[in-house]
Structure formats: structure tokens, C-alpha cells
């Protein structure tokens, strides 16, 4: 299953982080390079890479990272 915009994102312990807002594709291959997440606090965004994904289920992405390890701005 592919990651899609508006999917819920949770960390490895199941803590809700936010939703996928944008998919950044590699210009040469067209494959996803990074995903942008709007965090639940409504103010910040975070990024994760395809290799940081643990599982993708219907409507939910589970990361292999803890919430504190995610790159935010």
C-alpha cells in the first residue's frame, strides 16, 4: 500500500503525530523521497523518509521512530 496525503501518522509506540500533508518525490526517479506531516498541534511540520516507515495500513502510517526522533521545523 502506498502512502497518501491525509493519512494519519503515528510513531512506533502508537502516539498520534499528525497527517501526511505533502509527498516530495525524487526528480529523477519519481519515487517518494520525503513526506511532510502537519503535526496535531497545528503549528509545526515534520518530515520522514521512506526508510523510516515501519508499516502502512488502511489510512495509517506507523513510523519506526519515536516522536522525539522526528525532524521538525
Phi, psi and omega in degrees: 000138180271152176281133182235160177299144180078006173288144176287145179239130177234155177277184186294339178266001178093004179288128180293133180253318183162209181229151178292124182254331184205147175244122181259115182265151174291133184293331182273316185264336183081359180275151179301135179250322178211157175237140178257133181241127169277118183287157184298336180290349176079355183250328187251162171235158179226163178235147168216154182258160180304327181284356177262006180268130178271304179217155174233119179242178179301108176080007184213137176246126176252125181271159177269013182246157171278156181304327182285345182266000184274137180288117180237159172222000000 
